[in-house]
Amino acid sequence: MTMIPTLRRRSLVHGAAVLALVCAAGQAAAQAPRAHATLAMVAEPQTLDPMASTADLVGTIMQHVYETLYTYDAKWNVVPMLAEGAPKISADGKVYTIALRKDVALHNGRTLTADDVVASLQRWIEQAPRGKAVGRQLEHLQAKGPLTVEIALKSPYAPLLAQLALPSGMAAIMAKESIATPLKEFVGTGPYKFKERRPDQYLLLERFDKYSARKEPANGYGGRREALIGELRFVPVPNANTRVEGALAGQYDFADLLPTEALPRLEKAAGKTVPVLTPAFGFPYLVLNTKEGVLASQPLRQALQTALGEGEMLAAGFGDTRFFTVEGNHFPKGSPFYSTAGTDQYNQRNAPKAKELAAKAGYKGEPVRVLTSRQYDFHYNMALLMAEQLKRAGFKVDLNVVDWATLVQRRNDPKLWDVYVTHSGQFPEPMLSPPQLGDGAPGWWDTPAKQAALAAFNAEPDPARRGALWGKVQQVVYDEVPYINVGKFSGLAARSPALEGYTPATWPFFWNVKVK
């Protein structure tokens, strides 16, 4: 038998041990959560101030940094987040007393107090479109001790808690010392904190190790939130096809809002990516400038509405009928707010009648400036078809295609556009969207009929009675045409097979998610 020298034998034993350790480490690394996730978003966020914009992109990102007093569970019920529980509401429905959770840590190391909440909500009421709508109802807002906030209203306002819970145009709670205009520090209570931003490259959020989680099980946006990924890297990828190719190549852990025609390719590439369908994701809509320009005329807005065929627009935007529903009711059947009021004016596609109405309204061939973006592929495709429908009705159309950040900036100036294309999530409370139902949002719709219909609707606490009153609001929308609800659609995204625990959501969130 051949003898192995002692030194060599020890080397082999040592080498085998090292190899075993390396293999074990490799297996552990393969099984352990990765420290970062790359998330491909539709654009560069034009701001990181969640009160300054109702853009879904801003809310999607900054909901990881900031939290709200209330949020939504998986069935769109309002549930507490920074609030300890449901508010105490006075018998007349005007005073809400909200107790805050104890020992909630802010990102700067301090503990959250009622003064932070009052300062944050005051800023929201002054700056955010939804906040301004609440501000019109406000009698006073004040701290009643270190962990209690009192909101007193002039009259009952049924949507209050739903407004406080929404991630879009968020009533974000922030450290009072960080409050400024514009925001320079982003100090919230969320499971992630701001780390770094490199414009047009990435936005980096890192896990907040002292995060104060709720104890209830995770449920939608509610319940326990855990930062299981060390860093979230949000990368702007404006071209939809680039997001698709990146997802197919395994370049992204998540790719948001992909063109519907990409679904067959995604379905065949299971090893690299997994398609994510979000049913009843939202509704595309057109905002019309009621303040300045050619469409400040209500009769001309009605003529434009008559020219449109929303069914054709949806087909152009989404192609596959699995992704869209052609119906003029703003809320689906089964909802307490389902109504057919005004829907005889939906999907008319009547060019001769539209041309006649425009002539009666005094239309002289002025260009209708349509603002849209390629970042949302369906926006652009719908805008192209809409332009052709309007031209058939005798309108001159000036199609302005810009990046999404520029669109969001330009829509704030009434001198720069007449129509812009956007979309919103489909929510259970009408006052949550579109923001044009509030005050001060682009489009600047503010008429006696709007105020009267909304006043009656918002003052009624009974859900059944509110349902009937919503029909009157929907009728005013069809009559005055401040915006046009195109229909309903489902969203398509993609995730890597390694991204575990992701739940499809209107505003994608990445707490309680890990990457293997």
N, C-alpha and C positions, 0 to 999 in steps of 0.2 A: 504494500500500500504506500502510495506517495505521501510523504509528510509535508505539510505547509509550514514554512518557518513561522515562529511565534509572531514576529513583527508584522509579517504579511497577513497572517490570520487575523490579528487585531485590526489591521487596516480594513480588511474585508468586512469584518463585523461592524466596525465603525461606519464604513461606507453604507452598509445595508441599513444601519440604524438611521443614518442621515437621509437615505433615500425614502425610508418609511416615514420619517418626519415630514419630508418635503411632500410626499404623496398625501399624507394626512392633512397637511396645511393646504394643499391644493384643493382637496375635497371640501375642507371647511370653508375655503374662500369661495368655492363654487356654490356652496349652500348658504353662506352668510349674506345678509342684505348688503347691497352695494351702497357706497357712501354718498352717491349723487345720482340725480336723474336729469336727463336732457329732455326738455318739453318744448316742442315746436309750436309756436303761436302764430296767429295770422299777421301780426304787425308789431312794430315798435309801439309800446304804449305812449300816448302823447303826454301823459302825466302819471305820476304815482300818487296823486292826491285823490283818494276815493270819493271825496265830496265834489270835486271839481268837474267830474264827468260821469255821465250815465253809460259810457261805453262798457260793454260786457267784458272786454279785454282787461280794462283797469280793475273792475270788480273781481274777475277771475284771479288775477295775480295778488291783489292787495288783501283779499279775504284771508290769506295765509298770515298776514302781518297784523291786521286789525280785526277786532271782533265787535259784535253789536250786542245790545242788551238782550235782544231776542233773535231767533233764527227759525228755520223751517225743518221739520222732520221729513221723512221720505214720502209722506202723504200730504205735504204742504200745510200741515198744522203748525201754527206758531208755538214755539217752545222756548224756554229761557236759555240764554247763553251766559252773559255776564250778570244778568239779573238772577237773583236767588230762585225765584219762582214766578208764578203769575202775579200781575199787579193787583193791588186792592183798588177797586173802582167805587167811587161814591155812588149813592143811590140815584143821583140825577145824571150819572154817566159823564160828568165833566172833570173829575179829579182822579188822576192815576197816581198811586203811591207805589214806588218800585224799590224793593230792598235789593241791595247788591250782594254778590258773593263776597265772603271774607277772604283776605290774604291772597288776592289775585295779583300776580307779579307783572309789572310793566317791564319792557325790554331794557329800561335804564336802571333796573334794580329796585325801584321804588314800588310801593304797594298802591294799587288802584283805590281811589276815593270818590265820593260823590262829587267833589269839586271838579275832578277830571271829566266826569260824565256830563255835568252841567256845561262846562266850557266847550266840550266837544259838540254837544247837541245844539248849543247856541250858534256855533260856527256852521253846523249843518243847516240850521234854519235860515241863516243869512245867505248861504252860498249855493246849496244844492237845490235843483228844481223840485224834488220831492220834499225836501226840507222846507222850502218856501211855502208849499201847499199846506204843510202842517203849521207853519208859522202864522198863516192867516187865521188859524183856529185857536192860537195860543193866547191864554190869559197871563200865565206866568210859568216860569221854569226855575226851580230852585232846589238847593240841597237842604235836606231836613235831617242834619246829623251827618256823621262821617260816611255812612253806608246806606243812605236813603235819599231818593230823588222824588220830587213831586212835580207832576206835569198837570197844570190846570188849563182847561179849555173854555172858550167862550160858549160853546154849545157842544153837544155830543158829536163825536167824530169816529165813526165805526172803523175806518181803516188804520187807526193810529199804530197799533202793534204790528200790523203787516208792513207799514211804511218803515218802522224802526228795524225790521228784520231783514230787509232786502239787501243783497250784496251790491247791486247796481245803484250808483248814486248813494253810496252807503252812509248810514248814520254811524260812522266809525268812531269808536271810543279810543282816544289817544291821550297821552300824557299832556297835561295842560301847559307845561313849560315848553313843549315842542310845537304848540299851535302857532302858526304864522301863515301869511299869505304872500308869496307861495310857501308851501311846506319845504323846509330844508332838512329836517330830521323826521324819520318815520318811526315813531315810538308807540307801539301798540301793546297788546296782550296776547297776540296770536302764537300758535305753535312754531312759527318761523319768524325770524327777524331779518330786517334788511341788512345786506352785507356790501354789495357792490353793484354799480350799474355802469356798463359801457354801451353807450348809445349805438344802436344798429348791430350790436354784437350779442349782448346777453344782459340779463338781470339776474343777480344771484341772491337767493335767500338762504339763510342757514338756520339749522335747528336751534330753538330757544330751549336750553337745557333746564331752565327754571319755570317752564310753562305750567300754568295751573289748569289742569284738565277737570272737566266735570266728571262725575262718578257714574252717570247713567250710561247704558250701552249706546254705542254709536247708532244713529238713526237719521239718515239723510244728512243735513248739515248740522243736526243737533247731536247731543250726547257727547261721549268721550272722544277727544281728538288726541292723537299721538303722532309726533313727528318721527316716523320710522326711517326716513331717508335724511342723511346728514345735510345735504345741500340740494336745493331745487334751482336748476338753471333754465330760465325761461329765455328761449332763443327766438327772435323775430324772423319768420320765414314767409315773406309776403306772397310769394308765388305759390299758388295752390298745388300745382304739379310738382314743384320742388318738395313740398311737404309730403306728397304721395311717394315720390321716388326715395326720399330719405327714410320714410317708414318702411318701404319695401326692402331697402338696403340694411335695415336694422340700425340706422344712424340715430333714431330718436326713440326714447322710451314712450313718448306720447306725441301724437300729431293731431292738432285740433282742426275741426271744420274742413273736411276734405270734399272734393267734388263727388257727387253721387255716382258719376260714371266710373269712378275708381273702384267701386265695390267688388266687381268680379275679380279684378287683379288682387285685391286685398284678400279675398276669400281663398285664392289659390296659393297664397304665400304664407301659410300658417306657421312655417318654421321661422320666419323673420318678423311677422307682424300679425295682429289679430284685429279685424274690423270691430268697431264699437258703434252700435246704432242707438241713438237716444230718441225714443218715440215721443211724439207730440212735443218736440223740442221747442218750437216757438212759431212765430208768424213774421213773415216779411211785411214791411209796410213802407209807404211813401209819405214823406213829410212835405207839406206844401207851405210856402212862405206867405202867411196871411198879413204880414206887416208892410212889406215893400215889394215893388216889382209887379209884373204882369198879373200874377196870381193873388195879389192883394184883393182883387175883385172876386167876390163870392160867386157871381154868375159864371165867371170864367173857370173857376175851380170846378163848378158843377158840369160845365161843358167838357173839361178834361176827364172827369170821372166817367162821363157818358162814353167817351172814346175808348176807354180801356177794356180789354178782355183779360181779366185776371187769370182765367184758366190757361190761356196761352202763355202768359208770363210765367206761371208756375211750371208749366211743361218745359219752357225754355230754361228755367233756373235749375230744375231738378231731374228732368227726363223721366226717370223711373217712377211709375205711379205709386210705388211703395213709399215714396218719400214726400208726397204732398196730398192735400185735400182741398178741393175747390168748393168753398162755402163762405157766404158773406156774414154769417153769424160770428160775432167775435169770440164767443165761448161755445164749446162743443155741447151736443146733446148730453143730458145727464148732469150738466153743471146747473147750479141754481141761477146762473146768469145767462142761460141760453135764451136767445131772443131772435126773432126774424125781423124785427123792426128795421125798416130802411133797406132791407136786402133786395128789394126790387130794383135798387140802383146799383147793384153789384154785378160785375161781369157782363155789362151791356154790349160792349164792342160794337157800338153803333156810330160809325163814322159820319154818315149824312146828318143824323140828329145832332151830333156833337158840333159839326161845322155850322149848323143852323143856330144852335145855342150860342156859340162863340161870336157869330156875326151880330146877334141880338145884343150881346154883352159889350159890343164895341171893339172886338178884337181887330187889330190893324196889322197883324203879321209880326208882332214883336217876338223875339226869340224866347222860348221857354228854356231856361238854363237848368239842365239836369246834372246833378252832382253824384258821381258814383265812384266805386273803387274796384280794382281787380283782386284785392286781398280776400274778399268774400266772393268766390267765383259766381255764386248764384245771384248776387247783387248785380254784377256786371252783365250777365246774360239776360236777366230780366229787364235791365235798363235798355239794352240794345233793342229788344222786342217792343218795349214800351215806346221808344222813340219812333219806331216804324208805325205803331198804332196811332200815335199823335200826328205824324206826318200825313197819314191817310185822312185824318179829320181836318187837315188844313193848318195845323200848327207848325210853326217853324221851331226846330229843336236844336239846341246847342248842348251837345253831350260833353261834359267835362269829366275826364277820367283821371283821378289822382290817387295817391296812396292814402291808406285809411287815416293815418295821423293828420294828414293835411285836410282830409274831408272833415274830420272832427273839429279841427281848428276853424275851417272856413264856414261851417254851418252856424257858428256863433255870430257871423256878420250878415245881417239881412240884405246887404247890398250885393252879395256875391252869388246868390243862387235863388232858384224858384222852386225846385223839387230836389230832395235827396233820397237815396235808397238806403234803407237800414233794416234791422230786424230786432225782435225782442223774444225773450222767453215767454212761454204760455203759463201764466200764473193764476192762482185761484181767486185773487182779489183784483177787481178791475182797476182800482186806483194805483196799482203797482206799475202798470205799463199800458200804453206807452207814456213816457214822461210828459207828452203834450197835454195829457189830462190834468197835469199839475200846473204850476205857474212858472213862467219865465223860460221854459224849454224852447229850443230852436223851433221856429214856426210861429211862436208868439201868439197863439190862439187865445183870445180873451174877449168873449162876447157876453151880453146879458143872457142869451139862451143857454150858453155853456154853464155860467155861474148858477143859474136857477136850477137847471137839471142836476148838477153835481151837488148843490146845497141840499136838495131834497134827498138825494141818494146817500150822501155821507152822514146825514143826521139821523138816518133810520137804523137802529141797532138790530131789528128783527131780520134775520137772513132771508126769510120767505118774502117779506115786503121789499127788501132791497133788490131781490131778483126782478120784480116787476118794474121797479124804478130804474134799473139799469137799461131796460128797453127804451126808456125815454132818452137816456143819455146817448145810446147807440143811434137813435133816430136823429138827434142833433148832429152827431158826427157825420152821418150820411147827408144831411141837409146842408151843413156849412163846410164840409170837406176840408178840415184842417189836416187830416191824414187819411190815407186809404189803406185799409187792411187787405193785403193781397190774398191771404189764405192761411193754411197751416202746413208746417213741414216738420220732418224728422231730421235729426242731425247725424252726420257721419264723421267719426274720428277713427284713430287707430292707436293701438298700444303694442309694445313689444311683449312677447310671451313671458318675459322676465318680470314685467310689472304686475304685481299681485295685489289684489284687494281693491282695485279701482272700481268705482261705482259710477255708471253713466249719470251725468248731471248737467243741468243748464249752464252752470258756471263750474267747470271741472275743478275738483279739489284733490289735493295729494297728501293730506294727512290720512292716517290709517292705511297708507299704501306703502309697499316696500318693493325694492328691485333686487331680485336674486342675481 
